Amino acid sequence: MYIQRVEVAGLAVAPTIDIGLDRVSSFRGPPRLRTAVADAVCLAFSAWDRRLLAAQLARWGCGDVVITGDPLPEGASWSGAPGLATLLDRPDEGTLTVSLTLQLDPPAYGRLRREAVRDPRLVDALAEGPQLVVRIGARFSPAFDALALDPLAFVVGDAAFPIAGADRPVWLTPFLRGLAGRCWRGTVAPEVWAERTRSWAMGDQLMVRRALAALRTSPAELPDVIILPDGLGVVEGERLVPLAAYGAGPSQAVGLVGAVHLSRADILLVDDPPPGWAAWFAAQAEVDGSPLEQVVLLGTPDGRLLGG
């Protein structure tokens, strides 16, 4: 699955944004605009992904977060996030709308095709191809200490499906739950490496192998990294040295390689990729063995002008 278009209304840096994305997209532009667009994309995916919602709220500096809603996230509250109101064009209204046009992968498209047996409305909708449009509204409280996520539209092909009430399809919530984990932003924590290593799932072990192989080559060039139960270390002669002892660069490289190979995501957003990494990231959406379908780089000097 990958994103074809992002439409955002309500941001302070640009009241309306309409951006077409490729499988590999690189953007330049003002840092605040790049960050706000990435925030908006993550917020839309958060409507069915609790982990992503928690990560986005942490990025905004929200503390003591409580996420509500089951089985899908419906909102959250927190103790405070100074300056969060500056995200919006109209803080007094407290609303942000994000629309994503998604190209579905064969498994997701196949799930909808199976549901068409019980829901004839899907038959004509799927004839238009595996394209899905979801629109999410975010409503902040006046004190900017709470947020409600409101599904506004769910469109398959040219057919809009009810998102509330008795006519809401019974398959809609399970389908959206199946989209959780498809989007990842930034690096992965060292604990993820250890978690995948301890797994008895063959898929996880293959992920780890590919990640270690990527670490040994450019641009990471960390040939002696090993995974330990409580983190990562570097073989240094007859000793094991914590990765953190080598500074921020190697730790960032491990996190970025992990984002590609261990996050299980289809879509990866990278803010300000380090020098020398842009070409490597651009290749990951197409290279054999990579799980990614799309890479979006925000902050590359030779990228498209964001909003231009």
N, C-alpha and C positions, 0 to 999 in steps of 0.2 A: 504494500500500500504506500502511496505517496500523495503529497499535497500538490494540486495543480494551481490553486488560486487561494489567496488570503484577502479578505475584505474586513476592514476594521472601521468602526465609527465610534467616536467619543474620546480619542486620545488627545491630550493637550498639545503634543508636538505636531500633530496633523489630524484635524477633525475627521477626515475620511482618508482611507488608504485602500488601494486596490492593486495587488501585486500578483503577477503570474510567476509561477515557479517551475523550474526544470528539475530533472532528476538530480542534477548538480547545479546549485545556484550559489553565486558569490555576490555579496553586496558591500558597498561602501556607503558612507553618509554619516551624518551626525551621530555620535554615540548614543545620545538619548533616544533618538528615533529608532536606531537598531535594537536597543534594549527593549523599548516599548513594544515593537512588533513581535519580538521573540516572546515577551511576556504574554501578549495577546494570544499567540498560537498555543502556548502552554496552557493558558487559562481555558481555551476552548476544549482542548483534549482533557482537561481536568474534570469536565462534566461527566466523564466515565472512568476516571483514573485517579484514585485517592492518593497514590504515591506522588503523582505529578502535581496534584493540588497542594500537598504538604510541602513539596520542594519549592513550588512557586511562592507560597506564603512565607517560607523561610527566606527566600531571596528578597522579599519585600521587607524583611525585618520583623515579621509578626511573631510575637511570643505567646506561649501558653495556648497554642492552637487547639481548637476542638472542631473536628469535621463532622458534619451531620449528614444523614441520608443513608438509606440502605434499600436496595443493593447499590444504587448509584449515588455519588456525592450530590447533595442538594445545596450545600453551603458550608460556611465555617464562621467561627468567631475567634477572636484573639484579644490579647491584653493591650495591644497598641502597636502602631507602625508609623513613627513620625514621618511626615512628608508624603504619605501615600496619596493624599488628595491631589498632589501635583501630577499624578498620572493622567487625570481626566481633564477633558476640555471644559466640562461643566460640573465641577465638584458638588454644587448644590443639588444637582439631579442624581449624581452618583451612579450613572449607567454607562456601560461599555458593551458594544455588540460586536461579535466576531463570527464571520462566516467562512467556512472552509469547504473548498471543492476538493474531494478526495477521489483518487483513482484506486479502486479496490483491487486487491490481489486475488488470485484464484480461490484460496480458501474462504475469504470473506464473501466473494461473489457466489461461491458454491453454497454457502449457508443460506443466502437469500433465495437462490434457485430452489433449494429444498423446501423453504417456507412457502414458495409459490404454489405448491401442491395444496396447501391449506388456505392460502390467501390469494385469490384470483387477482387482486389489485396489483400484485407484484409481477404478473405475467407480462403485461404491456410495459410496465416500468423497466423491467430488465431487458426488454428488447432494445432499449436505447444504449445498452452497454453498461460496464461496471463503474458507473460514475455516481457518486453520492455527494450531496450538499447538506451540511449540518450548520445550523445557525444557533449560537448560544448567546444569551444575554447575561451580563453580570451586574448585579445591583448591590452597591455598597451602602452601608448604613450611614446616616448623617455624621456619626463620629468616626467613620472609617475604622471600626473595630469589628465589623461583620460583613459577610458577603453571601448573597444568594445567587445560585446558578440556575438560570431558567432556559430550558430547551425551547427554542422559538420556531425551528423548522427542521424537517427531515425529508429530504427530497431524493428519490431514486429515479434517475433518468429525468423525465418530465413530470413525474407523479409525486405530489406532496402528500405525506401521510400524517394523520392527526397525531399530535404529540401529547394530548391530554384527553380525558373523558372516556366514555364507553367505547368510542371508535378507535382508540389507540391500539395499534396491533400488539397482540400478546408476545410476538417475537421481538419487539423493538428493544426492550430492556436487555434480554439475553444477548442480542446482537451487539449492542453498545458495550456491554461488559466484555465482550470478546475483542473489542478494540483497545482495551486497556493495555498499557505497556508498549504500544506501537511508536510512541514518540519519546525521545530522550534529549535532554539538553545538558551540555557540558561533560564533565568527567564522571567516572565512577569511583566510589570510595574503595580503599584497599580491602575492606572486608568482603567486597563482592568477589574479588579474586579468590580469597580463602573459601568463600561459600561455594563457588563453582568447583573448586578443587576437591572439596569434600563430597561432592555430589556423585551418586552412583548412576546418574543418567548419562548415557553415552554422548548425547548431544552436548551436555555441559562439558564433558572432558574434551570433546573436539573443539569447542570454543576456546578452552584454555590452551590447547596445543597451538591453535592459530594465533592466539594473542601472544604467546611466548615467542613464536616464530616472528611475529611483527616487531616485537621488542628488539630482536637481534639485528634488525635491518634498519636502514635509514627511513625516516629521520630520527627514530628513537635511539638506535645504536647503543643498546644496553644488553650486551651479550650474557652477562652473568647474574641476571635477576632470577631469584627463585621465590616460590610461594611458601610461606610458613604459616602455621596455624593462627598466629596473631598479627599477620601483616606480610610485608615483602622485605626481602633482604638481598644483599649483593655479596657474591663470593669474592673475597679479597685474599688471595693466597690461601692460607689455612684457616681463615676466619670468615665469619658471617657478620656483615655490617648492615644495620638498618638502612633502608632506602632513604629515610629522611636525613641521614647524615650527609648525603650528597647534594643537599639543597633542593630548591623548588623545581629546577628544570627536570631532573629525572622523575620526580614524583608526578609532575604534570604529564610527562610523556606516558607514564604507566596509566594514569587516569584517562588520557585521551585514547590510547590503544584499547583500554578496557571498554570505553564507551562504544567503540566500533564492534568489538568481538564478544563482549560479555553482557551488554545491556539487554540483549534480545529485542532491540528496537528495530523498526523499519526505517524510521525517520530520525535523523540526528541533527540537532541545532548546535552550532559551535560559535560562541562569542569570541571575537578577536583571536583567531587561531595563531599560534606562535609562528615566527618566521621559519620558513622552510617546510611547514606542515600543510600548507594549502593544497599543493599538488597531490600529496599523499591522500588527504581527505577526499579530494575530488575523484580519485580513482576507486574509492571504497564502495561506491554505489554500483560498480560494474565488475570489480575484480572477482575471480572465482574464489569461493569460500567465504566471501563477506556476506553477512546477513542483511546488510543495509539495502534499502530501495532508494533512499534519498539522503543527500547531505546538503544542508543549508549553512553556508559560511557567512557570518556577519562581521564585517570589519576587515575585509581584504582590500588592499589598495587598488587592485586591478578589477575589482568587482563592479557590477552594475550600480548606478546611483540609486539608492533606495528612495522610492517615491518619485523618481525622476522619469 
